[in-house]
């Protein structure tokens, strides 16, 4: 099963989304807008039978999984 990871990170005063080596061209004014968009992308992948997750890179360099979709679950979940 393919596994897609969407990373939400801040770049200056904007927020971006990266999946693998692909940077999405859109930038967002705040973290919550970027999270909502990343979750929407991940839900599409999940609906197509792929495992997907949304991870946030925090200012201290830590990565935390914020949302996950698996075909074994009935849908996504916020943690």
C-alpha positions as CSV (number, residue, x, y, z in Angstrom):
1,X,0.0,0.0,0.0
2,X,1.3,3.5,-0.9
3,X,1.8,5.9,2.0
4,X,1.6,9.6,1.5
5,X,2.9,12.0,4.1
6,X,2.0,15.7,3.9
7,X,4.3,18.0,5.9
8,X,3.0,21.4,7.0
9,X,5.9,23.8,7.8
10,X,6.4,27.5,8.2
11,X,8.6,29.4,5.9
12,X,9.0,33.0,7.1
13,X,5.6,34.4,7.8
14,X,3.8,31.8,5.5
15,X,2.9,28.1,5.8
16,X,3.6,25.5,3.1
17,X,2.7,21.9,2.3
18,X,5.3,19.4,1.0
19,X,4.6,15.8,-0.1
20,X,7.7,13.8,-0.8
21,X,9.9,16.0,-2.8
22,X,7.0,18.0,-4.2
23,X,6.3,21.5,-2.8
24,X,2.7,22.7,-3.4
25,X,2.8,26.2,-4.9
26,X,0.1,27.6,-2.5
27,X,1.2,29.3,0.7
28,X,-1.1,30.0,3.6
29,X,-1.3,32.9,6.1
30,X,-1.6,30.6,9.1
31,X,-1.0,27.0,10.2
32,X,-4.7,26.1,10.5
33,X,-5.3,27.0,6.8
34,X,-2.4,24.9,5.7
35,X,-3.6,22.0,7.9
36,X,-7.1,22.1,6.4
37,X,-5.7,22.0,2.9
38,X,-3.2,19.2,3.7
39,X,-6.0,17.2,5.4
40,X,-8.2,17.7,2.2
41,X,-5.3,16.3,0.1
42,X,-4.8,13.4,2.5
43,X,-8.5,12.6,2.5
44,X,-8.5,12.3,-1.3
45,X,-5.6,9.8,-1.0
46,X,-7.4,7.9,1.7
47,X,-10.6,7.7,-0.3
48,X,-8.5,6.2,-3.1
49,X,-7.3,3.4,-0.7
50,X,-3.9,4.9,0.2
51,X,-2.6,5.4,3.7
52,X,-2.0,9.1,4.3
53,X,-1.0,11.4,7.1
54,X,-0.5,15.1,7.9
55,X,2.6,16.0,9.9
56,X,3.6,19.4,11.2
57,X,7.2,20.5,11.6
58,X,7.4,22.7,14.6
59,X,9.8,25.6,15.1
60,X,12.0,23.5,17.3
61,X,12.5,20.9,14.5
62,X,10.2,18.2,15.9
63,X,7.7,16.5,13.6
64,X,4.3,15.5,15.0
65,X,1.6,13.6,13.2
66,X,-1.6,15.6,13.5
67,X,-4.0,13.6,11.2
68,X,-4.0,10.1,9.8
69,X,-6.1,8.1,7.3
70,X,-5.9,4.4,6.9
71,X,-8.1,2.1,4.8
72,X,-8.7,0.1,7.9
73,X,-10.4,3.0,9.6
74,X,-13.7,4.5,8.8
75,X,-12.2,7.9,8.2
76,X,-9.6,10.4,9.3
77,X,-9.0,11.4,12.8
78,X,-7.5,14.4,14.5
79,X,-5.1,13.5,17.3
